[in-house]
Amino acid sequence: MKIGEKVGGVRRLTTLMGTAALVLGTLTVGVAGSTVATTTASAATPFKACVVTDTGGINDKSFNASAWKGLQDAKKVDPKISITYLSSTSSADYVPNINSFISQKCGIIVTVGFLMDGATKAAANAHPAQKFAIVDDAPTGLKYHNVLALQYETDQAAFLGGILAAGMTRTGTVATYGGEQFPSVTLYMNGFIAGVRYFDKTYHKSVKTLGWTPAKGACNLSTCNGKGTFVGNFTDQTAGKTLTAGDFASGADIVFPVAGSVGLGSVAAAQQAGKGHSVLWVDSNGCVQDAADCKWFVGTVAKGVEPSVEAAVLAAARGTFKGGRYIGTLKNNGTQLDFGGIAVPASLKAKIAAAKAGIIKGRISVNPNAYPVG
């Protein structure tokens, strides 16, 4: 299997499901940044797609970069689409950036992340003709059907990542930490812990986990509680390096940062610690987003931000856009595990493939409380 290869055949979401299939149900509940890159459309077709990033920036090699790639992919399909973005340096930039794009008459505005919920909802309610898509969130209290919520059951792929980490560790200890504690982050961490516990139970191992203790009960896209380690933002790479170095000092040899660009600090810590230390990346294939550091990635727990954003943009450009909710799963390739630059034994890949099939068929639970604590 080649570097960056996916577990199972993953095709483009627009090809696999069709643009209209993104909408799984209609929602019935209800400028400080600067434009960094713009491509110009034909004057005959003024449709403009715009993305407002969260504070990690467009080059976070994670969810912001993935959303921007979704716009770029849409433009490849339809070169007449014009694409642009505004980067947010703080939460204070969300509203002015969105308003700037509304004034620029963007055909669709894509906002990135749970933290943009309030600003996106307010703008959508105030401008019913404006189309929005939001990554990793489903705002409530919407008055109109002009928002497409793009969400992903990443605990499914993170479960596979937990099996990968548990099967690859040489010290018997793995770790995770988050950027900020909200469901789209902790869902990853919960699935990771579940995968480790499943591996221990199924293959009679005892792998220790650091950084997250799930609460009782099951997680979902809106609630996923527990106690763990969080940086408090998605930008402080120094903090990410410090946390990861501490995990390595505590015996972990694989760390799973669910923290956007903060995770680049984890890569730096692995480089400093040397051979035998690695990172399980998040959101978008690490060997693609950060090819120079591929040898430090054991894999990536990815979400289908690129294809789902691409499909939303194309739907808006073609006049078929509908507000509602898309949920990415292992079954529809909306989340997946990608292998990285570190060789994984065929026997472990087979275990991961079997677990993936079990999750899709509903035979394997991704709730960590379904398994004994190692």
C-alpha positions as CSV (number, residue, x, y, z in Angstrom):
1,M,0.0,0.0,0.0
2,K,1.5,3.4,-1.0
3,I,2.1,6.4,1.2
4,G,-1.1,8.3,1.9
5,E,-3.3,5.3,0.8
6,K,-6.8,5.2,2.1
7,V,-8.5,2.3,3.8
8,G,-11.0,1.1,1.2
9,G,-11.6,2.7,-2.2
10,V,-12.6,6.4,-1.7
11,R,-14.1,8.2,-4.6
12,R,-15.1,11.8,-4.9
13,L,-18.3,12.6,-3.0
14,T,-19.8,14.3,-6.0
15,T,-19.3,11.2,-8.1
16,L,-20.2,8.7,-5.4
17,M,-23.5,10.3,-4.2
18,G,-24.3,13.1,-6.5
19,T,-24.6,16.7,-5.4
20,A,-28.3,16.4,-4.4
21,A,-27.5,13.5,-2.0
22,L,-25.6,15.8,0.3
23,V,-28.9,17.0,1.8
24,L,-30.0,14.2,4.1
25,G,-32.7,16.2,5.9
26,T,-34.0,19.8,5.9
27,L,-33.3,21.9,9.0
28,T,-36.6,23.0,10.5
29,V,-35.2,24.7,13.6
30,G,-34.8,27.3,13.2
31,V,-13.6,43.3,7.8
32,A,-10.8,42.5,10.0
33,G,-9.5,39.6,7.9
34,S,-7.9,40.2,4.5
35,T,-8.4,38.5,1.2
36,V,-5.3,36.4,0.5
37,A,-6.1,34.6,-2.7
38,T,-8.7,35.1,-5.4
39,T,-9.2,33.5,-8.8
40,T,-11.3,35.4,-11.3
41,A,-14.3,34.0,-13.2
42,S,-15.6,34.7,-16.6
43,A,-17.5,38.0,-16.8
44,A,-20.4,36.0,-18.3
45,T,-20.8,33.9,-15.2
46,P,-20.4,36.0,-12.0
47,F,-21.0,33.1,-9.5
48,K,-18.6,33.6,-6.6
49,A,-17.8,31.1,-3.9
50,C,-16.3,32.4,-0.7
51,V,-14.9,30.8,2.5
52,V,-14.3,32.4,5.9
53,T,-11.6,30.5,7.8
54,D,-11.4,30.0,11.5
55,T,-8.4,31.4,13.4
56,G,-6.0,28.6,12.3
57,G,-5.7,30.2,8.9
58,I,-5.9,29.0,5.4
59,N,-2.6,27.1,5.7
60,D,-3.3,25.1,8.8
61,K,-2.9,21.8,6.9
62,S,-6.2,20.8,8.5
63,F,-9.9,21.8,8.3
64,N,-9.4,25.4,7.0
65,A,-7.1,24.2,4.3
66,S,-9.5,21.4,3.5
67,A,-12.4,23.8,3.0
68,W,-10.4,26.0,0.7
69,K,-9.4,22.9,-1.3
70,G,-13.1,22.1,-1.6
71,L,-13.5,25.5,-3.4
72,Q,-10.5,24.9,-5.6
73,D,-11.9,21.5,-6.5
74,A,-15.2,23.0,-7.5
75,K,-13.4,25.5,-9.7
76,K,-11.6,22.6,-11.4
77,V,-15.0,21.1,-12.3
78,D,-16.5,24.5,-13.3
79,P,-13.7,27.0,-14.2
80,K,-16.2,29.8,-14.5
81,I,-16.6,29.8,-10.7
82,S,-14.7,32.6,-8.9
83,I,-13.2,31.6,-5.5
84,T,-11.8,33.7,-2.7
85,Y,-11.3,33.6,1.1
86,L,-10.9,35.7,4.2
87,S,-8.8,34.6,7.1
88,S,-10.0,35.2,10.7
89,T,-7.2,36.1,13.2
90,S,-9.7,36.1,16.1
91,S,-13.4,35.4,16.7
92,A,-13.9,39.2,16.3
93,D,-13.3,38.7,12.6
94,Y,-16.1,36.3,12.0
95,V,-18.9,38.8,11.6
96,P,-17.1,41.5,9.6
97,N,-15.6,38.8,7.3
98,I,-19.0,37.3,6.6
99,N,-20.6,40.7,6.1
100,S,-17.8,41.6,3.7
101,F,-18.6,38.6,1.6
102,I,-22.4,39.3,1.7
103,S,-21.6,42.8,0.3
104,Q,-19.5,41.2,-2.4
105,K,-22.5,39.1,-3.4
106,C,-20.9,35.8,-2.9
107,G,-23.1,33.0,-4.4
108,I,-22.3,30.8,-1.4
109,I,-20.3,31.6,1.8
110,V,-18.6,28.7,3.5
111,T,-17.8,29.1,7.2
112,V,-15.4,26.8,8.9
113,G,-15.9,25.4,12.4
114,F,-18.2,25.2,15.4
115,L,-17.0,28.5,16.7
116,M,-18.6,30.3,13.7
117,D,-22.0,29.0,14.7
118,G,-23.4,32.2,16.1
119,A,-22.0,34.5,13.4
120,T,-23.3,32.2,10.6
121,K,-26.7,31.8,12.1
122,A,-27.1,35.6,12.6
123,A,-26.1,36.3,9.0
124,A,-28.3,33.6,7.6
125,N,-31.3,34.8,9.5
126,A,-30.7,38.4,8.4
127,H,-30.1,37.5,4.8
128,P,-32.5,34.8,3.7
129,A,-31.4,34.9,0.0
130,Q,-27.8,34.3,0.9
131,K,-26.6,30.7,0.7
132,F,-24.3,29.3,3.4
133,A,-22.5,26.1,4.2
134,I,-20.8,25.5,7.6
135,V,-18.2,22.9,8.3
136,D,-18.5,20.9,11.6
137,D,-21.6,22.5,12.9
138,A,-25.4,22.5,12.5
139,P,-26.8,25.8,13.8
140,T,-30.2,25.8,15.6
141,G,-32.7,28.6,15.5
142,L,-32.5,29.1,11.8
143,K,-35.5,31.0,10.2
144,Y,-34.9,29.9,6.7
145,H,-33.5,26.9,4.7
146,N,-30.4,28.7,3.4
147,V,-27.7,26.9,5.4
148,L,-26.2,23.5,4.6
149,A,-24.6,22.0,7.7
150,L,-21.7,19.7,6.9
151,Q,-21.0,17.3,9.7
152,Y,-18.9,14.1,10.0
153,E,-19.1,11.1,12.4
154,T,-15.4,11.2,12.8
155,D,-15.5,8.9,15.8
156,Q,-15.9,6.1,13.3
157,A,-12.7,6.7,11.5
158,A,-11.0,7.7,14.8
159,F,-11.9,4.3,16.1
160,L,-9.8,2.8,13.2
161,G,-7.1,5.3,14.1
162,G,-7.2,4.0,17.7
163,I,-6.7,0.4,16.4
164,L,-3.8,1.7,14.2
165,A,-2.1,3.4,17.1
166,A,-2.6,0.5,19.5
167,G,-1.3,-1.9,16.9
168,M,1.8,0.2,16.1
169,T,2.9,1.4,19.6
170,R,6.1,-0.1,20.8
171,T,5.9,1.5,24.3
172,G,2.3,0.4,25.0
173,T,1.2,4.0,25.5
174,V,-0.6,6.4,23.1
175,A,-2.0,9.9,23.6
176,T,-4.4,12.5,22.3
177,Y,-5.2,16.1,23.0
178,G,-7.6,18.7,21.6
179,G,-7.7,22.3,20.5
180,E,-10.8,23.3,22.3
181,Q,-13.4,21.2,24.1
182,F,-16.5,21.0,21.9
183,P,-18.2,18.0,20.2
184,S,-16.5,18.1,16.8
185,V,-13.2,17.8,18.6
186,T,-14.1,15.4,21.4
187,L,-15.9,13.1,19.0
188,Y,-12.5,12.3,17.4
189,M,-10.9,11.7,20.8
190,N,-13.8,9.5,22.0
191,G,-13.5,7.3,18.9
192,F,-9.8,7.1,19.3
193,I,-10.1,5.8,22.8
194,A,-12.8,3.4,21.8
195,G,-10.5,2.0,19.1
196,V,-7.7,1.4,21.5
197,R,-10.1,-0.3,24.0
198,Y,-11.6,-2.5,21.3
199,F,-8.1,-3.5,20.2
200,D,-7.2,-4.4,23.8
201,K,-10.3,-6.5,24.3
202,T,-10.2,-8.2,20.9
203,Y,-6.5,-9.0,20.7
204,H,-5.8,-9.4,24.4
205,K,-3.5,-6.4,24.7
206,S,-3.1,-3.6,27.3
207,V,-2.4,-0.3,25.7
208,K,-2.5,2.8,28.0
209,T,-4.1,6.0,26.7
210,L,-3.3,9.6,27.8
211,G,-5.3,12.8,27.2
212,W,-8.9,11.9,27.2
213,T,-11.3,10.0,29.6
214,P,-14.8,9.6,28.1
215,A,-17.9,10.3,30.1
216,K,-20.5,7.7,30.6
217,G,-23.0,7.2,27.8
218,A,-22.6,7.5,24.0
219,C,-21.4,10.6,22.1
220,N,-23.2,12.2,19.2
221,L,-22.6,15.2,16.9
222,S,-24.0,17.7,19.4
223,T,-22.8,16.2,22.7
224,C,-19.6,14.4,23.5
225,N,-18.4,14.8,27.1
226,G,-15.4,13.7,29.1
227,K,-12.2,15.0,30.7
228,G,-9.0,15.6,28.8
229,T,-6.2,17.8,27.7
230,F,-6.9,20.9,25.6
231,V,-4.7,23.7,24.3
232,G,-7.6,26.2,24.3
233,N,-7.1,27.3,20.7
234,F,-6.2,26.0,17.2
235,T,-3.1,28.2,16.6
236,D,-0.5,27.7,19.4
237,Q,2.0,25.3,17.9
238,T,4.4,25.9,20.8
239,A,1.8,24.6,23.2
240,G,1.2,21.6,20.9
241,K,4.9,20.8,21.0
242,T,5.1,21.2,24.7
243,L,2.1,18.9,25.3
244,T,3.4,16.3,22.9
245,A,6.9,16.3,24.4
246,G,5.2,15.7,27.8
247,D,3.3,12.8,26.4
248,F,6.5,11.3,25.0
249,A,8.2,11.8,28.4
250,S,5.2,9.9,30.0
251,G,5.9,7.0,27.7
252,A,3.7,7.6,24.7
253,D,5.2,7.1,21.3
254,I,2.2,8.0,19.1
255,V,0.2,11.2,19.7
256,F,-3.2,12.2,18.1
257,P,-3.6,16.0,18.1
258,V,-7.2,17.1,17.3
259,A,-6.2,20.7,17.1
260,G,-5.8,22.0,13.6
261,S,-2.5,23.8,13.0
262,V,-1.5,23.3,16.7
263,G,-0.7,19.7,15.6
264,L,2.3,21.0,13.7
265,G,3.8,21.4,17.1
266,S,3.3,17.7,17.7
267,V,5.2,17.0,14.5
268,A,8.0,19.2,15.7
269,A,8.1,17.3,19.0
270,A,8.3,14.0,17.1
271,Q,11.1,15.2,15.0
272,Q,12.9,16.4,18.2
273,A,12.3,13.1,20.0
274,G,13.5,11.1,16.9
275,K,12.8,7.8,15.4
276,G,10.1,5.7,17.1
277,H,7.9,8.7,17.8
278,S,5.1,9.6,15.5
279,V,1.8,11.6,15.0
280,L,-1.6,10.4,13.9
281,W,-2.8,13.5,11.9
282,V,-6.4,14.8,11.7
283,D,-8.9,16.2,9.3
284,S,-7.0,16.1,6.0
285,N,-4.4,13.6,4.8
286,G,-1.1,14.6,6.4
287,C,1.1,13.2,3.7
288,V,-0.8,15.4,1.2
289,Q,-1.1,18.5,3.2
290,D,2.4,18.3,4.7
291,A,4.3,16.0,2.4
292,A,7.7,17.1,3.8
293,D,6.8,15.6,7.2
294,C,5.1,12.4,5.8
295,K,7.6,10.1,7.5
296,W,6.4,11.2,10.9
297,F,2.7,10.4,10.2
298,V,1.5,6.9,11.1
299,G,-1.8,7.9,9.5
300,T,-4.6,10.5,9.3
301,V,-8.1,10.4,10.7
302,A,-9.7,12.3,7.9
303,K,-13.1,13.9,7.3
304,G,-14.6,14.6,3.9
305,V,-14.5,18.3,4.1
306,E,-13.0,18.8,0.5
307,P,-15.6,16.8,-1.4
308,S,-18.6,17.9,0.7
309,V,-17.7,21.6,0.3
310,E,-17.0,21.0,-3.4
311,A,-20.5,19.5,-3.8
312,A,-22.1,22.4,-1.9
313,V,-20.4,25.0,-4.1
314,L,-21.4,23.2,-7.3
315,A,-25.0,22.8,-6.1
316,A,-25.1,26.6,-5.4
317,A,-23.6,27.4,-8.8
318,R,-26.0,25.1,-10.6
319,G,-29.1,26.3,-8.8
320,T,-29.7,23.0,-7.0
321,F,-28.6,24.1,-3.5
322,K,-30.8,23.2,-0.6
323,G,-30.3,24.0,3.0
324,G,-30.2,21.0,5.4
325,R,-27.7,18.6,6.8
326,Y,-25.1,16.3,5.4
327,I,-23.5,13.7,7.7
328,G,-20.3,12.0,6.6
329,T,-19.7,8.4,7.7
330,L,-17.4,5.5,6.9
331,K,-20.2,4.1,4.7
332,N,-20.5,7.2,2.5
333,N,-16.8,8.0,2.6
334,G,-17.4,11.1,4.6
335,T,-14.7,10.1,7.0
336,Q,-11.9,7.6,6.6
337,L,-8.5,6.5,7.8
338,D,-5.5,7.2,5.6
339,F,-2.2,5.5,6.2
340,G,0.9,7.7,6.4
341,G,4.6,7.4,5.7
342,I,5.3,4.8,8.4
343,A,5.0,1.2,7.2
344,V,2.0,-0.7,8.7
345,P,2.0,-4.5,8.8
346,A,-0.5,-6.2,6.5
347,S,-1.9,-8.1,9.5
348,L,-2.8,-4.8,11.2
349,K,-4.3,-3.4,8.0
350,A,-6.5,-6.5,7.9
351,K,-7.7,-6.0,11.4
352,I,-8.5,-2.4,10.6
353,A,-10.4,-3.4,7.4
354,A,-12.4,-5.9,9.4
355,A,-13.3,-3.3,12.0
356,K,-14.3,-0.9,9.3
357,A,-16.7,-3.4,7.8
358,G,-18.1,-4.2,11.3
359,I,-18.8,-0.5,12.0
360,I,-20.5,0.0,8.7
361,K,-22.7,-3.0,9.2
362,G,-23.5,-1.9,12.8
363,R,-21.9,-4.9,14.4
364,I,-19.1,-2.9,16.1
365,S,-19.8,0.0,18.5
366,V,-17.6,3.1,18.5
367,N,-18.7,4.0,22.0
368,P,-15.6,3.5,24.3
369,N,-17.9,2.6,27.2
370,A,-18.8,-0.6,25.3
371,Y,-15.3,-1.9,26.1
372,P,-13.4,-2.5,29.4
373,V,-10.9,0.2,30.4
374,G,-7.4,-1.0,29.6
